[in-house]
Amino acid sequence: FKKYNNIDGDKKGQIVEKFTAHLNKMKVLSAKKVNEQLKAIDNYTLELERLEYEYSLNISNFIKSVQNEKNLVWHYNYDKTKKISGKIERNGLVFSFSFGTNGYIKQNIKIHYAINENLDTFKKLSDNKYQSK
């Protein structure tokens, strides 16, 4: 069996249900029902292939869009064969991202300034009057 790395179990279950729901009531085995079951398995496999390609392409396109950015740091899976997340730090900002299942890409932007954490600093920041030194 081929492993589909970008499709989670819930999505696979939905696809199985989509193609086999009408077959679960098989009471008497016949050539027609076996052929229907084989066709359902083929359709299931084709749908998984399509989704795996679509999700992989989404992640691949994102990787291409960030690969030339300055200060890019990649994080890899346990055996260093697959990029799973990364971040870019620049001018006090951090853009981080991680790849989930089903082609999902979580993206986050944070401000990364070291400042005095007190009431006076808060008031200046909230009134847009803070000036870094």
N, C-alpha and C positions, 0 to 999 in steps of 0.2 A: 504494500500500500504506500502511496505517496503521502508524505507529510505536508500539510498545508500550514505553514508557519504564521501566516497573517490572518487566519480565520479562527475565531474562537469557537468553543464547543456549542454555545447557544446558537450562533449563526448556522453551524453545521446541522444542529437539531431542527432549525426552522426549514432548512433546505430538504432534509430527510422527510419531514412532515409534508412539505409542498409536493414532493414527487411520489410519496408512498401512502398517503392517507387513505386513498381509495382501495389500496391493496391489503390493508390490515385485516380485512374481513374475509380473507380467503378461507373457505371451509373445505372445499374439495379441490385437490390438486389436479390441474389440467395443463396441457401444453400451452393453451392460450394464456392462462394465468402466470405460468412460468415465464413466457415471453414478455408479458406485461411487467413482471417483476424485473427482468433483465433490462428492459427498456427504461424503467424507472431508475435503476442503478446507473445506467449510462447517462441519463439526464442529470442525475445527482452529481456524477463525476464531472460532466461538462460544466455544470453551474459552479462547482468548486474551482475548477480550472479558470473559469472566467473571473470569478471573484478574486482568486489569488493573484492573477495577472493585474487586475484593476487596482487592488490594494498595494501590490508591489510597485506598480507604476507611480502611484500617488507618493509613496515614500521615496522612490528613486528621484522623482522630479523635485521633491523638496530638498533632498541631499544635493542635487545639482545646483539648486538656487542658493545654497549657503556655503558650498564647498570652497569658494574663493574669498570668503570674508576673512578679514584680519582678526587675529586673536580667537579663532575658532578652536575649541577643545572638544574632542570626541570621547565618548564613553562606549566601551564595547561589552559584549556579553562575556560570560565566564571563560570561554575558550578563545576569545579575541578574534572571532570570525565574522561578527555582525555588529554594525553600529546600532546602538539602542537609544542613545541620547547624546546631547551635546549642549554647549553654551558658548556665547560670545560675550566678552566683557569689553566695554568701550565707554570712555568718558563718564564713568559713574553709573552706567546702565548695564544690566545683565539680561540678555535674551537667552532663555533656555528652552529646550524642546526635548521631547521623548516620543518614541514610536510605540504605539499600542497595537492592539489587534484590530482587525477589520479596517485597516488603512488609516486609523485615527492618529493624528499628530497633535500632541498637547504642546501648546506654545505659551510662554510666560515671559513677561517683561517686569523687571524689578529695578528699583533705584538702589544703588549700592554706594551710598555716601557714609562716611564715618563723621558723625556730628555729635555735639553734646545733646544728650537726651534729657532735656529739662523743659520746664514750662515756658521759659523765655524763648528758647529755640522753636518750640511748637508754635507760639504766637507769631513769631516772625515768618515761619514757613507757611502758616495758614493764611497770613495776610500778604503773601508774596513779597516780603520785605527782607528775607534772609539773604545775606551775601556771604559766600564762602571766603575764607582768608587765604 
